[in-house]
Amino acid sequence: MPTITSLGVGSGLDLSGLLDELEEAESAKLEPITEQKKSYEAKLSAFGRLESALDSLRESATALSDPETFQALSSKMQGDAVSVSTDNTAVPGRYQVEVSALARSQTLASEGFEAEAELDTGELSFSVGDEAFSITLDDSNNTLEGLRDAINSEGAGISASIIHDGSDTPQRLVLTASETGEANQIAISSAEAGLQAAFGFDAAAPEASDMRQTVAAQDARLSVNGIDITSASNHVEGALQGVTLDLQATNEGEPDALTLSRDDGAIKDSLNDFVKAYNSLQERMSSLTSFDAESGAAGELLGNSTLRGVESQLRNAMGYVGDGDFALLSNMGISLALDGTLEVDDEALDEAIEGNLDSVSSFFVGNVDAEEGDGFAASLDTVLGNLLDEGGALDTATSGIDTSIERLGERYTSMQASIDATVERYRTQFADLDSLVSQMNSTSSYLTQQFDSLNAQMNQ
């Protein structure tokens, strides 16, 4: 009897369709596991969004724990000869900055060489500032191009290039010191007479000027409030405490005016950033615990004990009491509204910053000499650390969810294997049924033929 390769072919029954329906019915057992897994994944995503909002709050609180936040300065330079940047050590004041000379790098140029001219072989020694190196010219590199590449490969304070001046001997080797200032002059020497002649310096006195100096090394010269300053660089640090001056041009006789003043706006921005981060966190938590009575839609963490704990700890943290002129946030114009968010009284906050910045700083920073901060910001950071750090409340909650998802994955795999085994058993049974019915149909056809033949013989 031929083997049946497709269900229903032998019997004429729709066994394939029936098997599909049975498989679909069996697969329905997976739906509760899938739905439960989706629910856990939604909670995990919700905790991720909560963690992000808590991280933002912690970042803004960290800024307020730094004394430098309350020492912000603004700088204003009248004039284009000097640009300025400051750090937290700068102090308010007014300064006149006059630049009489900019720092320059020395440039030397050789006499002209014919194209493809070969140099004598031998050793050339170079020095600039504290850097020194030697180059050996041989048959592989005794051209201007070879010397140029050898100098640049050293990376030791000298940049070499070749300029074509259009004359009969157009190639000129140009050397430029990488650093500005008179201390960074280039010196060249060689014991080879041919190299001495080629580059125009005297072996007995290898001065930098012997190789046709086209730009002299020069220190920057400036004065600040009438005090003369010399700098090897146009980037001048240390002339004013906490201030870096970048010299752009000379302004002799017309000094630029620099004004450094306390930047109350930047300080207020830092406080407002904290308020925004806190309010964003409150909005996030409200969304995660929301419930719409009409639609029945609920936030992913509605009724979650971990989130309730977060809310409770934050409320306690915001009740911090300091021991200075500003004991509470509300004393400086930052108060809790009925919906749990923070409100800022701009007038009160401006008055606190302008009139008593030390007390504002003390409230947030605490004792600057303490090994660990003991102000409001440090207190809040401790609370946030208990929530966010490894082993904290959120880590514990998400780890539990991860474990549950992993177990559901194992259940899903096990259930799928059981369903596959059941469907395969059905398939085998249907194949046997198909074969049996096919065999019975074949027998029935054979017997019918025999009876028909017998009747025909009897009727003759």
Salt bridges, closest charged atoms under 4 A:
GLU26 OE1 - LYS29 NZ 2.91
GLU111 OE1 - ARG212 NH1 3.63
ASP149 OD1 - ARG148 NE 3.04
GLU237 OE2 - HIS235 NE2 3.38
ASP246 OD1 - HIS235 ND1 2.51
ASP264 OD1 - ARG262 NE 2.72
GLU300 OE2 - ARG49 NH2 3.02
ASP346 OD1 - LYS268 NZ 3.30
ASP350 OD1 - LYS268 NZ 2.87
ASP381 OD1 - ARG58 NE 2.86
ASP389 OD1 - ARG58 NH1 2.90
GLU424 OE1 - ARG427 NE 3.55
